Amino acid sequence: ISHCDVDEFLKEMKKVAEESYRVLKKDKYCAVLIGDTRRNKHMVPLGFKTMEVFQNAGFLLKENIIKQQHNCQTTGFWHDNSLRHNFLLIAHEYLFVFRKPE
């Protein structure tokens, strides 16, 4: 999945969201764990794009839980500076908890 084109990934996630919405009973929950990515040295907010896909399928966002991601690939310079100056790089994932409305 990390080598997928972002638009193609979102197109496939749309199918997942729509099918999940179809089969899930009303007032029940669906959770998705996803992180952001980088393409051509730029950050792509894949998590939020995926969240929108599920909302567009009809789900309501119940929770957005931010989970620390371990064993990330960061360069030494940025990792060291992020610790020194108290900021975070892409070192987290989102656990989106969606609810199908009644």
C-alpha positions in Angstrom: 0.0 0.0 0.0 2.9 2.4 0.7 3.8 2.2 -3.0 0.2 2.9 -4.2 -0.7 6.1 -5.9 -2.6 8.3 -3.4 -5.6 8.8 -5.7 -5.8 5.1 -6.5 -5.6 4.3 -2.7 -8.4 6.7 -2.0 -10.5 5.2 -4.8 -10.1 1.8 -3.3 -10.8 3.1 0.2 -14.1 4.6 -1.1 -15.1 1.0 -2.1 -14.2 -0.2 1.4 -16.1 2.7 3.1 -19.2 2.1 1.0 -19.3 -1.6 1.5 -18.6 -1.2 5.3 -21.5 1.3 5.5 -23.7 -1.1 3.5 -23.1 -4.2 5.8 -22.8 -2.4 9.2 -25.9 -2.3 11.3 -27.3 1.1 12.3 -25.8 2.7 15.4 -22.8 0.4 15.2 -19.1 1.3 14.8 -16.3 1.0 12.3 -12.7 1.9 13.1 -9.8 2.7 10.8 -6.1 2.9 11.7 -4.1 5.0 9.2 -1.2 7.3 9.1 0.0 10.1 6.8 2.7 9.6 4.2 5.2 11.5 2.1 5.4 11.7 -1.7 8.2 13.6 -3.5 9.6 14.9 -0.2 6.2 16.4 0.8 3.7 15.4 3.4 0.4 14.0 2.2 -2.4 14.1 4.8 -3.6 10.6 3.9 -5.3 10.1 7.3 -7.6 13.1 6.9 -8.3 12.3 3.2 -9.4 8.8 4.3 -11.5 10.2 7.1 -13.4 12.3 4.5 -13.9 9.3 2.3 -15.7 7.5 5.2 -17.7 10.6 6.1 -18.8 11.0 2.5 -20.0 7.4 2.6 -22.4 8.3 5.4 -20.4 7.6 8.6 -20.2 10.0 11.5 -16.9 10.6 13.2 -17.2 9.5 16.8 -13.6 9.8 17.8 -10.2 10.7 16.4 -7.6 9.0 18.5 -4.0 9.9 17.9 -1.6 7.0 18.4 2.1 7.3 18.7 3.8 5.3 15.9 7.1 3.5 16.8 10.0 2.5 14.5 9.4 5.5 12.1 11.9 6.4 9.5 13.2 9.9 10.2 16.5 11.4 9.5 18.8 11.9 12.4 18.8 15.7 12.0 15.0 16.1 12.0 14.5 13.5 14.8 17.1 15.1 17.1 15.7 18.6 16.4 12.2 17.5 17.0 13.1 16.2 20.4 15.2 19.3 21.3 12.5 21.8 20.2 9.4 19.8 21.3 7.7 19.2 17.9 6.5 16.1 16.2 7.1 14.9 12.7 5.0 12.2 11.1 5.4 9.9 14.1 1.7 9.1 14.7 -1.3 7.4 13.3 -5.0 8.1 13.5 -7.5 5.7 14.9 -10.8 7.0 13.4 -13.9 5.6 15.1 -16.9 6.0 12.9 -20.6 5.4 13.7 -23.3 4.5 11.3 -26.3 6.8 12.1 -29.6 5.3 13.2 
